[in-house]
Amino acid sequence: MSSSPETVTTSRAPAATAKGRRHPLGLGQVAITGGFWAPRQARNGADAIPSGQDQLEKAGNLHNLRLAAGIGEGEAIGPVFADSDVYKWLEAAAWEYGRNPDDDLLRRIRELTAVVAAAQRDDGYLDSVVQLRYGDEGRYQQLVWSHEHYCAGHLIQAAVAQVRCTGDRALLDVATKLADHLVATFGDGKTVDVDGHPVIEMALVELYRETGTAAYLDLATWFVEARGHGIIERHGHSPAYFSDRVPVREATTVEGHSVRAVYLAAGAADVALETGDAELLDALKRQFDHMWSTKTYVTGGLGARWEGEAFGDEYELPPDRAYAETCAAIGGIQWAWRMLLATGDAAYGDAIERMLYNGFLAGVSLGGSEYFYVNPLQLRGAAYPDTGRSPAHGRRGWFDCACCPPNIMRTLSSLDGYLATTGDDAVQIHQYAAGTITAGDVELTVDTNYPWDGAVRITSAAPAVVDLRIPAWAEGATVNGERVEPGTYARVTAAQIDLQLPLETRVVGADPRIDAVRGCVALERGPLVYAVEQADNDANVDDLHLVPEAPVAESTNLLDGVTVLKAKGRAGTGHRPGWSFEVGAEDSIGDEVEVTAIPYYAWANREIGAMRVWLPRA
């Protein structure tokens, strides 16, 4: 390298820290230009984000803010956290503008920002639903459920994205005024309370990174440390659901509501990064490791229980009752990214890849503007839509609780900022996507059709020092023809680097303590987990068994041009009348059949029918 890329340019990164082992490269420094992710980002920008604003209009979220701004007449509509979806949309729009500037999008951003600014009270407070329903005297009276800090956090994140990508400071002015109000209101010697739904912690740290105002970092630290000391329990609520049963630095695992838990952990990781708190970071390492080994689905999905949208016990991972909320996968990616920045450990890059390609991506349709809130690993053929979030409904354009769609939008529009970093006098590439990476005077071009093809070529005008993440599954991977160790980073100095990741299909089993899938196997290829869907199989998917021999991968134009797997299986004998539990009633295996599997993320883009990731061994 002719000069070191250690100078950190953080102006357009979603988590713009200059601390830690790795320093993120933001939008503009990293640009996805083709391959797997570019068309998904294009659909997100062209279809999902504009239609998302229309959905917010129909649902009443924008109506609430206008009323709070003194525009029009009426009453507040929708859930108490309605503002948060507007702010996530604003964040998505800002990152999208940073990725692909567009005058109409900028106009939309500025018009909505003006409404938000007009809705803010003189002392900085802003929450349209609370203002309209309860007035000033209702502030923070039910913080366990009111989501006031949650909404504030998403506003702050939107404001930071907006100033980084458009240069406009209007929303940042709103955010700093609101943050100043929070600093004046909460903490030791003030109001001692925490929001039932974390996210303010991440937001305040990011605002500190943007403005340099230490009070924001101090308050974020206070909110993290306040957990686990009986605050929520004193309000008469069960603390486990709110990640408030055990202090963060003493916890050994995640528990309760999955999205709340991983958002809190991500915010705590931000605090640990900025303050250099090694003890807190070590606690978060233990929690992530325990979550990943005992409470995470093979898809990277998080949250085993519909009740409370919660993590279950160790190894409680039923495929058919998996909640695995899309927002939880997003929060898991955010936490893993911060842990990666702090430690440089390749395991966090592996976790991001699994969540990104499977648990997250299953939440959005191939067309880009229909969604899943819940992501089970099995849907039975006779399933019926018993709730508004049931996958048996099929993908939907919006939800009454619409946290997931704009969360997906902001993740896709900011994805460029999660691919590469600098540190240790090198550029690190964590996720492989066709595009360009610029760090100082180092300019890299990445050519790849990953994940369909395992070849990744990286070129530069002069020899560059590059660290390549070699996934833990990639046994036999090579860099410039030399074998490299999976589960690590391979450093190479060259003007042309050829990485070859083997994409042979893997037949994987589960820890026997995961009772729900004991004796079953699943198919993986590269970073993708596969599923068997009724639309592709003549035999009844509910009755299929898999012969555990390596299936043959075949490239096809099915769906979005996915690689389909063809395996050998046997069909069960189907329903038998009479009592199900008797001697000799174990699996009945029928004739040999061909089993067709597609990437899990691509299921439910045709008719809704039976689907399963785990198949019993024949």
Buried (B, 14 or more C-beta within 10 A) or exposed (E): BEEBBEEBBBBBBBBBBEBBBBBBBBBBBBBBBBBBBBBBBBBBBBEBBBBBBEBBEEBBBBBBBBBBBEEEEEEBBBBBBBBBBBBBBBBBBBBBBBBBEBEEBBEBBBEBBEBBBBBBBEBBBBBBBBBBBBEEEBBBEBBBBBBBBBBBBBBBBBBBBBBBBBEBEBBBBBBBBBBBBBBBBBBEEEEEBBBBBBBBBBBBBBBBBBBEBEBBBBBBBBBBBBBBBEBBBEBEBEBBBBBBBBBBBEBEBBBBBBBBBBBBBBBBBBBBBBBEBEEBBEBBBEBBEBBBEBBBBBBBBBBBBBEBBBBBEBBBBBBEBBBBBBBBBBBBBBBBBBBBBBBBBBBBBBBBBBBBBBBBBBBBBBEBBBBBBBBBBBBBEEBEEEEEBBBBBBBBBBBEBBBBBBBBBBBBBBBBBBBBBBBBEBBBBBBBBBBBBBBBBBBBBBBBBBBBBBBBBBBBEEBBBBBBBBBBBBBEBBBEEEEBEBBBBBBBEBEEBBBBBBBBBBBBBBEEEBEBBEBBBBBBBBBBBBBBBBBBBEBBBBBBBBBBEEBEBEEEEBBBEBBBBBBBBBBBEEEEEEEEEEEEEEEBBBEEBEBBBBBBBBBBBBEBBBBBBBBBEB
